[in-house]
Each structure stands twice: as C-alpha cells, then as structure tokens.
Amino acid sequence: MRSEPNTGARDPALCLWIDLGDGIGTVQSSARITDRYAPEEIVGRQVVVVNGLEPMRIGGFRSDVLVIGALTDGGVVLLAPDTEVRPGSSIA
C-alpha cells in the first residue's frame, strides 16, 4: 500500500493506493484515518475494504473502495487480517 496526505479533502484524510491482487489490481481510497495513522505508518500493511462501490471524488482524489475500521474515541482503528493473506482475498 502507498499513502500520502489528501491535501484537497475538507477534513484531514489520507490518499491510499491498495493492491487487490491480479484480478483487480491497484485501487484508490481516501480515508479519514489521520487521528491514528501517519502516511508512513500504513505503507505495506494489509487492510479490509469494501469493493464494488461506485467511485467518488474526495478532495479531487478518486476513491474506488471503502477502507473498513472501528470507530473509537481516539479515531478510526483499521481492521486487518491477523496473518498475511493473498491481496484481494474475499471476506467470509
């Protein structure tokens, strides 16, 4: 995963480029996760996403998928597999 600040977003957010494997490739998402994560902290980690949504623009950045996290008092905590899985694996 690649990450950088979404400087065009109204609320602080990160631009994410997420590898969903050979069948889909790299998708983009703008995620409001800056309360807990700096861009360099999430590079290379796996996340859970909802795919198949209509793309939208957030601060001029195309967002293809929704990154899933738990809402906490300290911000969004990303959900992730507890062991590495193949990029693009389905959620059961």
N, CA, C and O atoms as a Tinker XYZ file with bonds, in Angstrom:
   368  protein
     1  N      0.846000   -1.173000    0.000000    73     2
     2  CA     0.000000    0.000000    0.000000    64     1     3
     3  C      0.891000    1.234000    0.000000    63     2     4     5
     4  O      1.934000    1.277000    0.652000    81     3
     5  N      0.455000    2.215000   -0.736000    73     3     6
     6  CA     1.116000    3.518000   -0.765000    64     5     7
     7  C      0.177000    4.527000   -0.128000    63     6     8     9
     8  O     -1.041000    4.364000   -0.202000    81     7
     9  N      0.719000    5.573000    0.499000    73     7    10
    10  CA    -0.109000    6.539000    1.208000    64     9    11
    11  C      0.525000    7.925000    1.196000    63    10    12    13
    12  O      1.745000    8.073000    1.267000    81    11
    13  N     -0.339000    8.936000    1.103000    73    11    14
    14  CA     0.103000   10.327000    1.239000    64    13    15
    15  C     -1.102000   11.172000    1.670000    63    14    16    17
    16  O     -2.244000   10.749000    1.486000    81    15
    17  N     -0.868000   12.347000    2.234000    73    15    18
    18  CA    -1.988000   13.190000    2.675000    64    17    19
    19  C     -2.878000   13.595000    1.502000    63    18    20    21
    20  O     -2.388000   13.867000    0.406000    81    19
    21  N     -4.183000   13.632000    1.740000    73    19    22
    22  CA    -5.135000   14.149000    0.755000    64    21    23
    23  C     -5.309000   15.634000    1.059000    63    22    24    25
    24  O     -6.182000   16.024000    1.834000    81    23
    25  N     -4.475000   16.447000    0.443000    73    23    26
    26  CA    -4.460000   17.883000    0.731000    64    25    27
    27  C     -5.699000   18.607000    0.212000    63    26    28    29
    28  O     -5.956000   19.742000    0.612000    81    27
    29  N     -6.467000   17.976000   -0.666000    73    27    30
    30  CA    -7.681000   18.600000   -1.188000    64    29    31
    31  C     -8.929000   18.295000   -0.383000    63    30    32    33
    32  O     -9.978000   18.891000   -0.629000    81    31
    33  N     -8.843000   17.382000    0.570000    73    31    34
    34  CA   -10.022000   16.986000    1.354000    64    33    35
    35  C    -10.383000   18.063000    2.373000    63    34    36    37
    36  O     -9.512000   18.737000    2.923000    81    35
    37  N    -11.691000   18.211000    2.615000    73    35    38
    38  CA   -12.180000   19.164000    3.615000    64    37    39
    39  C    -11.693000   18.798000    5.013000    63    38    40    41
    40  O    -11.208000   19.654000    5.752000    81    39
    41  N    -11.825000   17.528000    5.370000    73    39    42
    42  CA   -11.341000   17.014000    6.655000    64    41    43
    43  C    -10.048000   16.246000    6.402000    63    42    44    45
    44  O     -9.883000   15.659000    5.332000    81    43
    45  N     -9.125000   16.238000    7.369000    73    43    46
    46  CA    -7.853000   15.527000    7.158000    64    45    47
    47  C     -8.084000   14.074000    6.750000    63    46    48    49
    48  O     -8.853000   13.352000    7.385000    81    47
    49  N     -7.413000   13.662000    5.691000    73    47    50
    50  CA    -7.565000   12.307000    5.168000    64    49    51
    51  C     -6.263000   11.887000    4.495000    63    50    52    53
    52  O     -5.389000   12.708000    4.218000    81    51
    53  N     -6.163000   10.586000    4.242000    73    51    54
    54  CA    -5.025000   10.042000    3.517000    64    53    55
    55  C     -5.490000    9.466000    2.186000    63    54    56    57
    56  O     -6.545000    8.838000    2.104000    81    55
    57  N     -4.694000    9.685000    1.145000    73    55    58
    58  CA    -4.884000    9.012000   -0.135000    64    57    59
    59  C     -4.167000    7.672000   -0.027000    63    58    60    61
    60  O     -2.989000    7.618000    0.327000    81    59
    61  N     -4.873000    6.601000   -0.330000    73    59    62
    62  CA    -4.307000    5.257000   -0.258000    64    61    63
    63  C     -4.378000    4.593000   -1.626000    63    62    64    65
    64  O     -5.370000    4.734000   -2.340000    81    63
    65  N     -3.337000    3.880000   -1.984000    73    63    66
    66  CA    -3.314000    3.039000   -3.166000    64    65    67
    67  C     -3.166000    1.615000   -2.653000    63    66    68    69
    68  O     -2.144000    1.273000   -2.059000    81    67
    69  N     -4.176000    0.783000   -2.875000    73    67    70
    70  CA    -4.279000   -0.541000   -2.256000    64    69    71
    71  C     -4.255000   -1.623000   -3.332000    63    70    72    73
    72  O     -5.024000   -1.563000   -4.292000    81    71
    73  N     -3.376000   -2.610000   -3.175000    73    71    74
    74  CA    -3.260000   -3.723000   -4.117000    64    73    75
    75  C     -4.321000   -4.771000   -3.796000    63    74    76    77
    76  O     -4.312000   -5.366000   -2.718000    81    75
    77  N     -5.243000   -4.993000   -4.751000    73    75    78
    78  CA    -6.255000   -6.034000   -4.572000    64    77    79
    79  C     -5.955000   -7.268000   -5.419000    63    78    80    81
    80  O     -6.852000   -8.061000   -5.704000    81    79
    81  N     -4.720000   -7.428000   -5.814000    73    79    82
    82  CA    -4.306000   -8.655000   -6.492000    64    81    83
    83  C     -4.470000   -8.605000   -7.995000    63    82    84    85
    84  O     -4.883000   -7.599000   -8.571000    81    83
    85  N     -4.127000   -9.747000   -8.620000    73    83    86
    86  CA    -4.078000   -9.847000  -10.076000    64    85    87
    87  C     -5.427000   -9.583000  -10.745000    63    86    88    89
    88  O     -5.465000   -8.970000  -11.812000    81    87
    89  N     -6.503000  -10.017000  -10.166000    73    87    90
    90  CA    -7.813000   -9.870000  -10.800000    64    89    91
    91  C     -8.304000   -8.436000  -10.879000    63    90    92    93
    92  O     -9.025000   -8.079000  -11.811000    81    91
    93  N     -7.923000   -7.608000   -9.913000    73    91    94
    94  CA    -8.434000   -6.237000   -9.851000    64    93    95
    95  C     -7.319000   -5.217000  -10.005000    63    94    96    97
    96  O     -7.498000   -4.210000  -10.690000    81    95
    97  N     -6.192000   -5.453000   -9.394000    73    95    98
    98  CA    -5.080000   -4.516000   -9.457000    64    97    99
    99  C     -5.127000   -3.501000   -8.325000    63    98   100   101
   100  O     -5.680000   -3.776000   -7.260000    81    99
   101  N     -4.552000   -2.343000   -8.552000    73    99   102
   102  CA    -4.470000   -1.312000   -7.525000    64   101   103
   103  C     -5.694000   -0.407000   -7.591000    63   102   104   105
   104  O     -6.076000    0.072000   -8.659000    81   103
   105  N     -6.298000   -0.184000   -6.429000    73   103   106
   106  CA    -7.438000    0.724000   -6.310000    64   105   107
   107  C     -7.044000    1.860000   -5.381000    63   106   108   109
   108  O     -6.028000    1.787000   -4.690000    81   107
   109  N     -7.849000    2.903000   -5.370000    73   107   110
   110  CA    -7.580000    4.076000   -4.550000    64   109   111
   111  C     -8.687000    4.270000   -3.525000    63   110   112   113
   112  O     -9.832000    3.869000   -3.738000    81   111
   113  N     -8.319000    4.897000   -2.401000    73   111   114
   114  CA    -9.305000    5.262000   -1.387000    64   113   115
   115  C     -8.810000    6.486000   -0.631000    63   114   116   117
   116  O     -7.619000    6.614000   -0.348000    81   115
   117  N     -9.729000    7.376000   -0.310000    73   115   118
   118  CA    -9.433000    8.488000    0.588000    64   117   119
   119  C    -10.019000    8.106000    1.934000    63   118   120   121
   120  O    -11.222000    7.868000    2.042000    81   119
   121  N     -9.184000    8.046000    2.959000    73   119   122
   122  CA    -9.626000    7.549000    4.261000    64   121   123
   123  C     -9.340000    8.575000    5.355000    63   122   124   125
   124  O     -8.237000    9.116000    5.440000    81   123
   125  N    -10.343000    8.834000    6.185000    73   123   126
   126  CA   -10.184000    9.752000    7.318000    64   125   127
   127  C     -9.633000    8.978000    8.516000    63   126   128   129
   128  O    -10.360000    8.660000    9.458000    81   127
   129  N     -8.351000    8.688000    8.460000    73   127   130
   130  CA    -7.698000    7.878000    9.496000    64   129   131
   131  C     -6.503000    8.600000   10.101000    63   130   132   133
   132  O     -5.668000    7.974000   10.755000    81   131
   133  N     -6.412000    9.908000    9.891000    73   131   134
   134  CA    -5.229000   10.661000   10.315000    64   133   135
   135  C     -5.143000   10.859000   11.825000    63   134   136   137
   136  O     -4.089000   11.249000   12.328000    81   135
   137  N     -6.227000   10.600000   12.564000    73   135   138
   138  CA    -6.154000   10.699000   14.026000    64   137   139
   139  C     -5.202000    9.664000   14.613000    63   138   140   141
   140  O     -4.574000    9.900000   15.645000    81   139
   141  N     -5.100000    8.510000   13.944000    73   139   142
   142  CA    -4.289000    7.405000   14.481000    64   141   143
   143  C     -3.118000    6.998000   13.597000    63   142   144   145
   144  O     -2.201000    6.321000   14.061000    81   143
   145  N     -3.137000    7.405000   12.316000    73   143   146
   146  CA    -2.131000    6.905000   11.382000    64   145   147
   147  C     -1.502000    8.041000   10.579000    63   146   148   149
   148  O     -2.199000    8.906000   10.047000    81   147
   149  N     -0.184000    8.021000   10.505000    73   147   150
   150  CA     0.558000    8.894000    9.603000    64   149   151
   151  C      0.761000    8.109000    8.298000    63   150   152   153
   152  O      0.751000    6.878000    8.313000    81   151
   153  N      0.945000    8.806000    7.180000    73   151   154
   154  CA     1.081000    8.094000    5.900000    64   153   155
   155  C      2.139000    6.984000    5.918000    63   154   156   157
   156  O      1.908000    5.899000    5.384000    81   155
   157  N      3.284000    7.251000    6.523000    73   155   158
   158  CA     4.360000    6.256000    6.508000    64   157   159
   159  C      4.062000    5.044000    7.395000    63   158   160   161
   160  O      4.690000    4.000000    7.223000    81   159
   161  N      3.125000    5.156000    8.334000    73   159   162
   162  CA     2.812000    4.041000    9.238000    64   161   163
   163  C      1.986000    2.944000    8.582000    63   162   164   165
   164  O      1.970000    1.816000    9.073000    81   163
   165  N      1.307000    3.246000    7.495000    73   163   166
   166  CA     0.444000    2.232000    6.901000    64   165   167
   167  C      0.970000    1.682000    5.579000    63   166   168   169
   168  O      0.348000    0.810000    4.974000    81   167
   169  N      2.099000    2.185000    5.139000    73   167   170
   170  CA     2.711000    1.673000    3.906000    64   169   171
   171  C      3.023000    0.194000    4.090000    63   170   172   173
   172  O      3.654000   -0.199000    5.072000    81   171
   173  N      2.580000   -0.616000    3.146000    73   171   174
   174  CA     2.871000   -2.038000    3.167000    64   173   175
   175  C      1.936000   -2.892000    4.003000    63   174   176   177
   176  O      2.031000   -4.118000    3.951000    81   175
   177  N      1.034000   -2.293000    4.774000    73   175   178
   178  CA     0.159000   -3.124000    5.596000    64   177   179
   179  C     -1.100000   -3.517000    4.836000    63   178   180   181
   180  O     -1.495000   -2.851000    3.879000    81   179
   181  N     -1.718000   -4.595000    5.270000    73   179   182
   182  CA    -2.955000   -5.051000    4.655000    64   181   183
   183  C     -4.139000   -4.445000    5.400000    63   182   184   185
   184  O     -4.104000   -4.274000    6.619000    81   183
   185  N     -5.194000   -4.123000    4.641000    73   183   186
   186  CA    -6.416000   -3.572000    5.216000    64   185   187
   187  C     -7.614000   -4.307000    4.632000    63   186   188   189
   188  O     -7.501000   -5.017000    3.633000    81   187
   189  N     -8.759000   -4.122000    5.271000    73   187   190
   190  CA   -10.018000   -4.690000    4.800000    64   189   191
   191  C    -10.779000   -3.586000    4.081000    63   190   192   193
   192  O    -10.917000   -2.479000    4.602000    81   191
   193  N    -11.278000   -3.891000    2.872000    73   191   194
   194  CA   -12.024000   -2.898000    2.099000    64   193   195
   195  C    -13.329000   -3.482000    1.584000    63   194   196   197
   196  O    -13.485000   -4.697000    1.457000    81   195
   197  N    -14.265000   -2.583000    1.289000    73   195   198
   198  CA   -15.483000   -2.939000    0.560000    64   197   199
   199  C    -15.252000   -2.495000   -0.874000    63   198   200   201
   200  O    -15.008000   -1.318000   -1.137000    81   199
   201  N    -15.330000   -3.439000   -1.798000    73   199   202
   202  CA   -15.105000   -3.169000   -3.219000    64   201   203
   203  C    -16.441000   -3.251000   -3.951000    63   202   204   205
   204  O    -17.403000   -3.816000   -3.432000    81   203
   205  N    -16.500000   -2.689000   -5.149000    73   203   206
   206  CA   -17.710000   -2.772000   -5.960000    64   205   207
   207  C    -18.621000   -1.574000   -5.786000    63   206   208   209
   208  O    -19.728000   -1.555000   -6.326000    81   207
   209  N    -18.173000   -0.569000   -5.037000    73   207   210
   210  CA   -18.955000    0.654000   -4.871000    64   209   211
   211  C    -18.718000    1.569000   -6.066000    63   210   212   213
   212  O    -17.714000    1.443000   -6.767000    81   211
   213  N    -19.639000    2.480000   -6.288000    73   211   214
   214  CA   -19.452000    3.485000   -7.331000    64   213   215
   215  C    -18.322000    4.420000   -6.907000    63   214   216   217
   216  O    -18.365000    4.960000   -5.802000    81   215
   217  N    -17.312000    4.624000   -7.752000    73   215   218
   218  CA   -16.221000    5.543000   -7.374000    64   217   219
   219  C    -16.754000    6.951000   -7.104000    63   218   220   221
   220  O    -17.722000    7.392000   -7.724000    81   219
   221  N    -16.110000    7.641000   -6.176000    73   219   222
   222  CA   -16.469000    9.023000   -5.895000    64   221   223
   223  C    -15.205000    9.856000   -5.773000    63   222   224   225
   224  O    -14.109000    9.314000   -5.632000    81   223
   225  N    -15.354000   11.162000   -5.826000    73   223   226
   226  CA   -14.212000   12.066000   -5.684000    64   225   227
   227  C    -14.256000   12.715000   -4.319000    63   226   228   229
   228  O    -15.282000   13.252000   -3.901000    81   227
   229  N    -13.123000   12.659000   -3.624000    73   227   230
   230  CA   -12.991000   13.282000   -2.304000    64   229   231
   231  C    -11.781000   14.207000   -2.379000    63   230   232   233
   232  O    -10.640000   13.756000   -2.482000    81   231
   233  N    -12.053000   15.496000   -2.326000    73   231   234
   234  CA   -10.969000   16.468000   -2.444000    64   233   235
   235  C    -10.199000   16.334000   -3.741000    63   234   236   237
   236  O     -8.988000   16.552000   -3.771000    81   235
   237  N    -10.897000   15.973000   -4.822000    73   235   238
   238  CA   -10.253000   15.814000   -6.120000    64   237   239
   239  C     -9.581000   14.475000   -6.336000    63   238   240   241
   240  O     -9.008000   14.242000   -7.400000    81   239
   241  N     -9.637000   13.586000   -5.354000    73   239   242
   242  CA    -8.992000   12.268000   -5.433000    64   241   243
   243  C    -10.063000   11.203000   -5.635000    63   242   244   245
   244  O    -11.047000   11.165000   -4.896000    81   243
   245  N     -9.877000   10.335000   -6.635000    73   243   246
   246  CA   -10.844000    9.268000   -6.891000    64   245   247
   247  C    -10.747000    8.202000   -5.798000    63   246   248   249
   248  O     -9.664000    7.697000   -5.502000    81   247
   249  N    -11.892000    7.870000   -5.207000    73   247   250
   250  CA   -11.949000    6.848000   -4.170000    64   249   251
   251  C    -12.797000    5.689000   -4.692000    63   250   252   253
   252  O    -14.002000    5.836000   -4.893000    81   251
   253  N    -12.154000    4.525000   -4.913000    73   251   254
   254  CA   -12.802000    3.358000   -5.503000    64   253   255
   255  C    -13.400000    2.407000   -4.475000    63   254   256   257
   256  O    -14.403000    1.748000   -4.750000    81   255
   257  N    -12.791000    2.329000   -3.286000    73   255   258
   258  CA   -13.194000    1.365000   -2.269000    64   257   259
   259  C    -13.355000    2.073000   -0.924000    63   258   260   261
   260  O    -12.869000    3.188000   -0.734000    81   259
   261  N    -14.035000    1.418000   -0.007000    73   259   262
   262  CA   -14.203000    1.914000    1.361000    64   261   263
   263  C    -13.314000    1.095000    2.281000    63   262   264   265
   264  O    -13.476000   -0.120000    2.386000    81   263
   265  N    -12.377000    1.754000    2.946000    73   263   266
   266  CA   -11.500000    1.094000    3.911000    64   265   267
   267  C    -12.288000    0.937000    5.212000    63   266   268   269
   268  O    -12.925000    1.885000    5.671000    81   267
   269  N    -12.246000   -0.257000    5.807000    73   267   270
   270  CA   -13.060000   -0.570000    6.982000    64   269   271
   271  C    -12.248000   -0.428000    8.266000    63   270   272   273
   272  O    -11.114000   -0.898000    8.358000    81   271
   273  N    -12.850000    0.227000    9.251000    73   271   274
   274  CA   -12.221000    0.387000   10.558000    64   273   275
   275  C    -13.267000    0.487000   11.642000    63   274   276   277
   276  O    -14.454000    0.651000   11.363000    81   275
   277  N    -12.824000    0.389000   12.868000    73   275   278
   278  CA   -13.700000    0.519000   14.037000    64   277   279
   279  C    -13.595000    1.945000   14.567000    63   278   280   281
   280  O    -12.496000    2.483000   14.703000    81   279
   281  N    -14.741000    2.556000   14.866000    73   279   282
   282  CA   -14.761000    3.901000   15.436000    64   281   283
   283  C    -14.445000    3.834000   16.920000    63   282   284   285
   284  O    -15.095000    3.104000   17.668000    81   283
   285  N    -13.434000    4.608000   17.349000    73   283   286
   286  CA   -13.069000    4.676000   18.756000    64   285   287
   287  C    -12.976000    6.140000   19.159000    63   286   288   289
   288  O    -13.010000    7.025000   18.304000    81   287
   289  N    -12.859000    6.397000   20.449000    73   287   290
   290  CA   -12.690000    7.770000   20.921000    64   289   291
   291  C    -11.416000    8.404000   20.370000    63   290   292   293
   292  O    -11.341000    9.624000   20.230000    81   291
   293  N    -10.416000    7.579000   20.057000    73   291   294
   294  CA    -9.141000    8.078000   19.546000    64   293   295
   295  C     -9.055000    8.115000   18.030000    63   294   296   297
   296  O     -7.990000    8.404000   17.483000    81   295
   297  N    -10.144000    7.830000   17.344000    73   295   298
   298  CA   -10.164000    7.810000   15.887000    64   297   299
   299  C    -10.456000    6.424000   15.349000    63   298   300   301
   300  O    -10.751000    5.501000   16.107000    81   299
   301  N    -10.373000    6.286000   14.051000    73   299   302
   302  CA   -10.668000    5.010000   13.397000    64   301   303
   303  C     -9.468000    4.067000   13.543000    63   302   304   305
   304  O     -8.327000    4.443000   13.271000    81   303
   305  N     -9.755000    2.832000   13.979000    73   303   306
   306  CA    -8.740000    1.775000   14.053000    64   305   307
   307  C     -8.994000    0.849000   12.872000    63   306   308   309
   308  O    -10.060000    0.241000   12.771000    81   307
   309  N     -8.014000    0.741000   11.977000    73   307   310
   310  CA    -8.176000   -0.088000   10.791000    64   309   311
   311  C     -8.350000   -1.551000   11.144000    63   310   312   313
   312  O     -7.696000   -2.064000   12.052000    81   311
   313  N     -9.244000   -2.228000   10.414000    73   311   314
   314  CA    -9.395000   -3.673000   10.543000    64   313   315
   315  C     -8.433000   -4.318000    9.555000    63   314   316   317
   316  O     -8.266000   -3.842000    8.432000    81   315
   317  N     -7.807000   -5.402000    9.984000    73   315   318
   318  CA    -6.815000   -6.072000    9.150000    64   317   319
   319  C     -6.760000   -7.548000    9.530000    63   318   320   321
   320  O     -7.080000   -7.909000   10.662000    81   319
   321  N     -6.348000   -8.415000    8.576000    73   319   322
   322  CA    -6.175000   -9.826000    8.925000    64   321   323
   323  C     -5.045000   -9.977000    9.942000    63   322   324   325
   324  O     -4.103000   -9.185000    9.953000    81   323
   325  N     -5.145000  -10.999000   10.795000    73   323   326
   326  CA    -4.100000  -11.186000   11.810000    64   325   327
   327  C     -2.902000  -11.963000   11.283000    63   326   328   329
   328  O     -1.879000  -12.059000   11.961000    81   327
   329  N     -3.018000  -12.519000   10.081000    73   327   330
   330  CA    -1.874000  -13.078000    9.362000    64   329   331
   331  C     -1.978000  -12.593000    7.915000    63   330   332   333
   332  O     -3.062000  -12.246000    7.447000    81   331
   333  N     -0.848000  -12.571000    7.217000    73   331   334
   334  CA    -0.860000  -12.076000    5.840000    64   333   335
   335  C     -1.711000  -12.986000    4.955000    63   334   336   337
   336  O     -1.641000  -14.211000    5.055000    81   335
   337  N     -2.508000  -12.374000    4.098000    73   335   338
   338  CA    -3.352000  -13.111000    3.163000    64   337   339
   339  C     -3.065000  -12.610000    1.746000    63   338   340   341
   340  O     -2.460000  -11.554000    1.561000    81   339
   341  N     -3.506000  -13.378000    0.754000    73   339   342
   342  CA    -3.317000  -13.005000   -0.639000    64   341   343
   343  C     -4.084000  -11.710000   -0.902000    63   342   344   345
   344  O     -5.252000  -11.617000   -0.527000    81   343
   345  N     -3.460000  -10.696000   -1.541000    73   343   346
   346  CA    -4.177000   -9.472000   -1.861000    64   345   347
   347  C     -5.433000   -9.765000   -2.674000    63   346   348   349
   348  O     -5.393000  -10.546000   -3.625000    81   347
   349  N     -6.539000   -9.145000   -2.302000    73   347   350
   350  CA    -7.808000   -9.336000   -2.994000    64   349   351
   351  C     -8.629000  -10.493000   -2.470000    63   350   352   353
   352  O     -9.681000  -10.801000   -3.031000    81   351
   353  N     -8.169000  -11.157000   -1.387000    73   351   354
   354  CA    -8.944000  -12.269000   -0.830000    64   353   355
   355  C    -10.334000  -11.795000   -0.421000    63   354   356   357
   356  O    -10.495000  -10.686000    0.087000    81   355
   357  N    -11.337000  -12.645000   -0.645000    73   355   358
   358  CA   -12.711000  -12.312000   -0.238000    64   357   359
   359  C    -12.849000  -12.378000    1.261000    63   358   360   361
   360  O    -12.117000  -13.102000    1.936000    81   359
   361  N    -13.789000  -11.619000    1.774000    73   359   362
   362  CA   -14.108000  -11.635000    3.198000    64   361   363
   363  C    -15.237000  -12.635000    3.411000    63   362   364   365
   364  O    -16.225000  -12.625000    2.676000    81   363
   365  N    -15.097000  -13.486000    4.400000    73   363   366
   366  CA   -16.124000  -14.506000    4.663000    64   365   367
   367  C    -16.834000  -14.212000    5.969000    63   366   368
   368  O    -17.731000  -14.956000    6.365000    81   367
